[in-house]
Amino acid sequence: MDRQNNIQRIGILGAGKVGIVFAQLALKAGYEVAIAGSGDISKIALSVKVLAPNAKVYRPEEIAAHSDAVILALPLGKYTTIPKHTLANKLVIDAMNYWWETDGKRSDLSASDVSTSEIVQSFLVNSRVVKAFNHMGYHALHDESAEPNAKQRKAIALAGDNEHDINKVSNIINNFGFDAVYVGPLAAGAILQPGNVLFGANFTAQKLRATAAQLHELLIFSTSLLSLTKPNPQLDALQAHEWFKCDNNTTLTLMGNAPHEIKPSTIENELNTFKEFVQLESLGAQYTRLIRYGSRAIGVIWIETYDTAELNGPSIHIMIGDKKFRNKGVGQWALERMLTFAKNSLHYTTMHSRHLSSNAAAAQLLQGVDFKKSGKPYLDTNGLTWQNVHKINL
Ligand SMILES: NC(=O)c1ccc[n+]([C@@H]2O[C@H](COP(=O)([O-])OP(=O)(O)OC[C@H]3O[C@@H](n4cnc5c(N)ncnc54)[C@H](OP(=O)(O)O)[C@@H]3O)[C@@H](O)[C@H]2O)c1
């Protein structure tokens, strides 16, 4: 049993082929098990009694109250039927895949480079979702479970954003009879889905790790996963609040904000900021784009088109809010696109850039889209040096 991580009770939503195997593995590992089908207890009572005799059967909305962690083992196409309020603050393990034969043709779930667990996380907005157990078939899950030191023990991959939860799920995987292999943030879990190489993987940890590392490299540098989209205040405010929650204002300070300019991050404040962004765009005063990796917002980039107290001209601002995505070329990718947009769409004569640590990189980018260095450094009200003032050739 998983006393170390305080997980003693496993809940399972879905009592079909794989849900029953999860119940069997959990019982064998010494967990208490609570399981539900889509509704009536009587529908699954007999099969659970026969196949996983010590598991307790409940209705879906009762599962959370009897579990420390809940595994999702229902058809992905039905994820919006999950009783999400009961799962608030819960660790949720998403084992679901998009399977068109079951789920029907669903363009919202079928992009091969978007982690469907991120879609599930957006729905279960108050739960902590980790993706695991989705890539191995239920027969293999049943047959390959083995003791920790068994030769050629098979591995299960997991993807998630929170270190504590990743450790907890790794322990569950290990107790279920598999080595755990972490493959990256929830967004990176796309490599485990149908249509991608690791789907169906029945590998040892060594082979799984090596294959994932190769794919991950590709993924991190694959621009096909990156996009710039207009803000969605409701969703993006939550995401921005996540970025700042444990940050002690380091990000905003590094961007050159004075302490008195920094408002405490609350969902309400973030929501107001995003609403302001949207409103300013309708006035042509600001152009804001969220930088997304798959469906996850990882940063924000915006052009202010008006003079400000600090700058007599347009300026571009960028923040990679999700620390895991810093120093991976994402900022450069976004800047290139926004500067090209500025050059093609807006009639600016100057663009100011300032960065505390990467002026050289900013200069290179600006020159790459035909900005020319034109003047002396500026001073902003915080006493920082404004550098790289460029003149655009229109
Ligand atoms: N089969 C595998 O080898 C395998 C392996 C890894 C992952 N997965 C994934 O795991 C999920 C389940 O696959 P499966 O093959 O086990 O499917 P399955 O045999 O069709 O079972 C699905 C189960 O989910 C239940 N369900 C539907 N809506 C529910 C809800 N809102 N709350 C609780 N339970 C609900 C169904 O109940 P009713 O019968 O009452 O509708 C049924 O018990 C899928 O997303 C699949 O992609 C499958």
The ligand as a Gaussian input file, in Angstrom:
#p B3LYP/6-31G(d) Opt

LIG

0 1
 N       -9.389000      -1.155000     -23.514000
 C       -8.094000      -0.903000     -23.362000
 O       -7.220000      -1.750000     -23.593000
 C       -7.654000       0.459000     -22.869000
 C       -6.360000       0.651000     -22.431000
 C       -5.963000       1.906000     -21.955000
 C       -6.874000       2.952000     -21.936000
 N       -8.136000       2.740000     -22.398000
 C       -9.096000       3.854000     -22.356000
 O       -9.910000       3.655000     -21.213000
 C      -11.232000       4.083000     -21.459000
 C      -12.187000       2.901000     -21.247000
 O      -11.899000       1.884000     -22.194000
 P      -12.583000       0.465000     -22.119000
 O      -12.021000      -0.332000     -23.215000
 O      -12.522000      -0.049000     -20.722000
 O      -14.120000       0.859000     -22.470000
 P      -15.439000       0.063000     -22.147000
 O      -15.161000      -1.379000     -21.996000
 O      -16.438000       0.499000     -23.172000
 O      -15.893000       0.652000     -20.717000
 C      -16.252000       1.989000     -20.535000
 C      -16.866000       2.126000     -19.169000
 O      -17.045000       3.525000     -18.884000
 C      -18.343000       3.676000     -18.264000
 N      -18.775000       5.069000     -18.292000
 C      -19.289000       5.801000     -19.296000
 N      -19.549000       7.063000     -18.844000
 C      -19.197000       7.089000     -17.544000
 C      -19.219000       8.086000     -16.520000
 N      -19.656000       9.326000     -16.758000
 N      -18.786000       7.759000     -15.271000
 C      -18.324000       6.521000     -15.015000
 N      -18.267000       5.540000     -15.943000
 C      -18.697000       5.836000     -17.178000
 C      -19.187000       2.701000     -19.039000
 O      -20.380000       2.465000     -18.362000
 P      -21.726000       2.048000     -19.160000
 O      -21.452000       0.684000     -19.739000
 O      -22.732000       2.075000     -18.082000
 O      -21.912000       3.103000     -20.223000
 C      -18.251000       1.493000     -19.038000
 O      -18.297000       0.844000     -17.789000
 C      -11.252000       4.628000     -22.885000
 O      -11.064000       6.016000     -22.860000
 C      -10.071000       3.926000     -23.531000
 O       -9.537000       4.646000     -24.623000
 C       -8.559000       1.517000     -22.853000

